[in-house]
């Protein structure tokens, strides 16, 4: 069966994006990378969606890129550049830069491209039996620098070094200790836990949530101090009637 990316929405304002590639632990092929980018472009502009969960089907998140297509999609430097710059990197940026909160619900294998996807979410809910890593050196190649630059800020250097230099697959507990995984849950419950968190997010005023996400991105991706104009932009809530109504309701 061919891999695909399934997009589902519910009445609570939560969208679930599911990686599925039966028999391959949801290994991500080129078409799936492009589907991911398209789905996130659509969700970014969907006012009915307040939060997004990415997960994998059948007990795994994703076991990396689909190695069986590498002889084609990375046959030479030109084709490899088109694959990484035209399919993989745009999908990762669409996830990272999505204005809606994005949670990863991780079970089982979270490797290579799967690890990249999870790290670019706002936070990770992982089962105790998950394994994280990028053991690509064992196959004689290195992670594409255009992708490494996106994930390096999301991991302590020593942890990423173990994954890359040793090819280690690390347990959820290691990433919890490093502050990378926020919630460790029983096997089989990651999606339910992530959905519950997404529903709580979706119930909040959308503009407040998206504002927080935008400022988090600005402050973590750009080390320069905020300008006076930017600081003033952060006071726009003063003119928001919903804020005052909710404040009045709080004191009733």
Helices and strands as residue ranges (DSSP letters): E 4-9, E 14-20, H 30-44, E 51-56, G 67-69, H 70-73, H 77-83, I 84-88, H 89-96, E 101-106, E 109-111, H 113-119, E 123-127, E 131-133, G 136-139, H 145-151, G 152-154, H 157-161, I 162-166, E 170-171, H 172-177, E 181-185, H 190-202, H 206-221, H 228-233, G 236-239, H 241-251
